[in-house]
Amino acid sequence: MNHLDLRRRKLRTVLATFLAIAAVAPGVWSQKAYDPGASTTEIKIGNIAPYTGWGNEYAAVARAEAAYFQMINDRGGINGRKINFITLDSASEPSKALPLARKLVEEDKILLIFSSIGTEGNLAIRDYLNQNKVPQLFVQTSSAAFNDPARFPWTMGFFATYRDEGVAYAKYVLSNEPNGKIAILYANDDAGKEYLQGVHDGLADKAATMIVKEVSYQVSGQNLEPQIAALKDSGADVFFNFAVGPFATKTIRAAYDLGWHPLQFIPNASLSIAAFLDPAGLEKSAGIICNARSKGWWSPRSHDDPAVREFLDWIAKYNPQASLRDQNNVAGYERAQALIAVLQKCGDNLTRANIMKQASNLDLELGMLRPGIRIKTTPTDFQPIHQLFLIRFDGQQWQGFGGTISF
């Protein structure tokens, strides 16, 4: 046998061995990797939401997420794995967040915690989740505190920050009401102080002369009329009303009933028509400015957009009890879409480390986000969305105006 024949024979032997191993043990070449909460059939996702208490309207976000995951499961799941969404009630009390997170991690054995609601509650569980290397993904709060990958590499935010909102409003006033007198209401907590800081940053050296009154409120408080009366008496004609959710309902109504009609701004967290403006009174809310990231879905013209049509079909089939006037449903829909994209990128490597790796390397376009607004992350930037646009309430619905603002 010559040298060439010997080499060919060895090559045939190696090839035959390779094919035999591939046929008997295909997993050798495509290993599956799992952490607690993941298996060949299931992905467990934890969530904490205020189903009761003062913030109960925000539970609509979690219900929308559950409905979106049900649609995914009906379509076969993620690479054949069904999503088990375990969502617990915080009763709107941040002090309950840590024991609930411990239950989800240690008893329910979830793979990650997703879209838990509230700044204070998410801050309360952040250390625990990072110490245990459990992803705290796409938190339902816009606090800038959740974009800190150097210190908290297992925690990631989602929307443009509260500071960004304050900066955007301040710059609008500088351009359109440069002689305005500004009054500010903010919650006496981390989120409220971040809104306030954003206004000061946006106004820069004009803050000292344009801001005539700043008043805080306690989330535990029920009567906000004294604060509104004090702001009205300041003579302000611009009102940065950073009251959140049901507190915005009260303050919008109180300002109107006191005969105070300034140019008013409210935070993105308070824009739901069904949850917060309807109870305040639509006529009392007319003219208010807010900000958004998502497309409109009200007008018949918007229904020509395939992404809007898909959203409307989804809500009709999977979340029929939800109000189309409640923006919280869009928020949950978008967050759930983003998480599904991350899980799909993970493939069969469903470890917590790989989830954070994929989440920190995103470049996504979601159908319901306004064109030009994308989800982008890097290992050094854990804030997926850095854009917003301004909207004005016309007494019936929100109308977008101006271009997209980037930060």
N, C-alpha and C positions, 0 to 999 in steps of 0.2 A: 504493500500500500504506500503510495507516494505521499509526500508532505501535504499537498493540496487536498487529497482525499481525506487525510486524517483531520485536517481543519474543518472540512465540511461535515464529517461525522460528529465531531465535537459540537459544532454549531447546531446540528439536528437534535442532539441529546439535550443541550441547554434549552432549545425552543420547546421540545416535548415536555421537559420538566416545568417550564414556565406555564404552558397551557394546562397542565395537570393541576398545578396549584391554583391557577385562576378559576378553573372549573369547580374545584372542591371547596375553596375558601376565598370567595370574592371579597369578603370583608377585610382580607389582608391588605388589599390595595385601596380600600375606601373605608377607613375606620370611622365608626360613629363615636362621638364623645358627648357625655351627659354630666350635668351637675344636678343636684336635688331639684325636683320640679320638672324635669324633662325625661322623656323616655321615647320608645319607638312609636307610642300611641298618643302621648299627651304632653301638653305644655301648660304648667300651672303658673298663672299670673295673679299677683296680689294687688289689691287696691284698697284705699281708705277714703271714704266719702261721707259728707254730712247729710245722711238721709233724714235726720231729725235735727232740731235746734234752729238757731237763727239763720244759718246758711243753707237750709234744706233745698232751696231752689237750685243750688249748684249740683245736687245729686243727679240732675238731668244729664250732666256730662257723663257720669259713670253709667247711667242707663243707656245712653247712646253708644258708649263703648261696648257694653254687653251685647247690645243689638247688632253692632257691627261684627263682633266676634261670632255671633250666632250665624250670621250670613257666611262668614268664612268657613265655619264648621259644616254648614249645609253644602258647601262647595268642595268638601273633602279635607279641610283643614290646611295646615302648613306642612307641605311635604308628607301628607298622610297623617299628621298629628293634630288631634283636636285640641282646641284651647279650652282650658278650665279656668274661668275668670272668677276669682274668689274676692268679693268686695264686701267690706265691713263698715259699719256705721260708727263714725266718730262723734255723733251727736253735736257737731259743731264745736267741740271742746278740744283744743290742742293737747291738753294733758292726757287725753285718751290715745293719742297717736302712737306713742312708744309701746305701751302694752299690746296694742293691736298689731303693730309691726312685728313684735316678738312672736305673737301667735302665728302670724302668716309665715314667718321664717322657720320657727322652731317646731310648730305643731302641724301646720298645713303644708310645710315643705315646698313653698313656692320657689320658682326659678328667679323671679325678679318682682319688684314692686313698681307699678306703672301708674302714672297720672294721679297720684294721691293729691287730694285737694286742700289747699290752704298754706299760706306762708309759714305761720307759726308751727303748725303740725309737721310740715316737712322739715323745718329746722330741728324740731324735737327728735326726729328719727334719723337725721343725716349722719351723725357720728356713729350710731349703732350699725347702720347699714354699711358704712364705709369700713368700719372695723371688721365686719364679717364678710366683706367683699361681695355684697349683694347689690345688684344694680337698682338704683332709684331713678327710674327713667321717665323723662318727659313730665316732670312735676307740673301740677295744675296750679301754678302761681307764676307770676312774671317777675319775681324778685331777682335782682342781679346777683344775689348771694348764691344762686344755684349754677352760676357759670364760674367755677373755681376748680378746674381739673387738677391743678398742681397740688391742692390740699385735699380735695374731695373727688378723686378720680372715678368714683362709682355713682356720682350724682349728676344729672343733666336736666337743664331747664327745657323750655320750648319756645314761647313767644318773645317778642321784643319786650324790654323790661319796663317796670314802672317808671324808672328814671327816664327812659326814652319817651314815654308818654308825656311826662312833665316837660321835657325839653321841647317836644313837638308843639305843645300848647303854648308854651312861652314864646317860641319863635313866631307862631301864628299871630299872637297878640302884638309882638314887636312890629310885625309887618303891617297889620291891619288896624290896630288900635294903639298906636305908639304913645298916646296921651292917656291911656286907660289907667284907672285906679283899680288895683287887683285885691280881692279878698280870697283867702284860701281856707278851706275846711279839709282836715286830714285826720285819719285815725291815729291814735297814739300807740302805734305799733311799728314794726319794722317796715311793713309795706307802705304805711302812710308817710313815714319819714322819708322813704325813697322817692315817693311822688313829690314831696316838698323839696327835696334836694334837686330833683330834675328841673323844677321851675326856677330855682335859684341859679342853677348852672345855665339854663337857657336864657335867662334875663341878663346874666352876668352883672356888669356894673350898674344896670338899670334897676336891679331888684330893690335896692334901698329906697328909691324914689317911687317906683310903681306899686310895690306891695304896701297896702295901707293897713291890712289886718290879717293875722293868721290865728286860727282857732282849731284846737284838736277835740276829738271826741273819743269816748271809751266804747269799745265794742259791746261791753256789758250794759251800756246806757240805752234807755228807751226813748226819752224825750230829747230831741235835738233842737227844739224851737228856740231855747235861749241862745244857742250858738248861732243860729241863723239870724236872730234878731240883732245880735252883736255885730255880725258881718254886715247886715243891712245898714246899721247905724254908722258904719265906717265911711259911708258915702261911696263905696266901690261900685263901679259899673261893669266890672268883669269878675266873674265868680268861678274860681277853680274848685269845683265841688268834687273832691276826691273821696266822697262817701261810697262805700262798697255795697252793692246788692240792695237788700231791703232798707239800708240806711240811706241810700240814694233816693229810694221811693219817698221816704219821710222828708228829706231835705228839699227835694224838688217841689213837693206839695207845700211845705212850710214856706219856702221863699215866695211862691206864687200867692199863697193865701195872705202873706204879709204885705203884698203889693210891691214886692221887689222883683224887678224883671231885668237883671243884668244879662250880658252875654255870658252864657253858662257852659262849662265844660264838665263832662263826667268821665270816669275811667272806663276802659274797655270792659272791665269786670261788671259794669252796671248797665250794659247796653241792651240786654234782653228786653224786648217790648213786652212779651207775655209775662215775664217774671217781675219786672221792675217799673216799666213805664206805664203799662195799663193800670196798675194799682195807684200810681201817682196821679194819673189823669192825663190822657193824651194831649188835651189842649194846654195843660200846664207844662208839658214837656216839649212843646213845639219850639224849634229854634236852638235846642241844645246841640252842642258839638261833642263828638266822641271820636274814637278811632277804631279801625278794623284792619283785618288782614284778608278776609274772605270775600268772595264774590257775593253779590246780591242774588237772591233766589225768588224774589217776590213778583217782579214784573213778568208778564207773558213773554216779553222779548228775551229775558234771561233763560227761558226754557228751551231756547234753540241751542244753548250750550250743552254738549253731550255730558259734561261733568255735572252740571246742575241737574239735568234730567236724571242722571244716575243717582244723585243724592236724593231727589224727590221720590224716585222709585223705591230706593232703599228705605226711606222713612215711612212710606206708605205700607210696605210689606213687613218690615222688621221692628218698627217703632211707631205703630199707628196711633198710640195714645199721646204721643209727644206733640207739642204745639209747633207749627211751622213759624210762629212768631217768636220762638225762643232760640236765640243764638247759641245757647249752651249745647244744643244738639249738633250744630256744625262743629263746635269745638271738640266734642267727643268723637265725632266722625273723623276729623282730621288727625287727632292724636292716635286713634286706633289704626288708621291707614299707615301712619308713620311707623308704628310698632310692627305692623305686619311686614312692612318693607325691611325692617331690621332683622326680623326672624327669618325671612326668606333669604336674606344675605348670609345668615349663619349656616344655612344648609343643614348638614348632619352634625355640625360641631356646636351643640347647644350647651356650651359652658358659659358661665357668667362672664369670664374674661373675654370670650369671643363676642358675646353680646355687646359689651362696652367697646370692643375694638371696632365692630361694625357700626355701632351707633355714633362713634366719633370720627367716622369717615363717610358721611352722608352727602349726597348731592341729589335731592329729590324735588320733583315738581308735583304737588298735589293738585288734583283737579279743582277743588273748591277754593284754593288760594288765588288771590288776584294775580294776573299775569305780571311777572317781574318779581314776585315774592316766592322765594325758594327756601327749602330746608337744606342748610349747608352746615356741616360741622367739621372740625379738625381736632386732632389730639390736644390742641391748646385753646380751642374755642368750643365750649359746650353750650352755646346759645344757638339753637338751630335757626331761629328766625330773627333777622335784624331789620325788618322793614314794617311799615304800617302806612295807612293813608287815613285822611280825615273824612268824617261823615257828619251830616247834619240831619236832625229829625224834623220832618215836615208836618208832623201832627198825625201821620199815619204809618210812615215807614222811614227808614234811614236812606239818605241819598249821599253817595260818595262825591267828593269834589277835590280838585287838585291832584297832583301826581303822587307817586309813591315816595315816601320819605325813608331814607336809609340811614343807619347808624353804624 
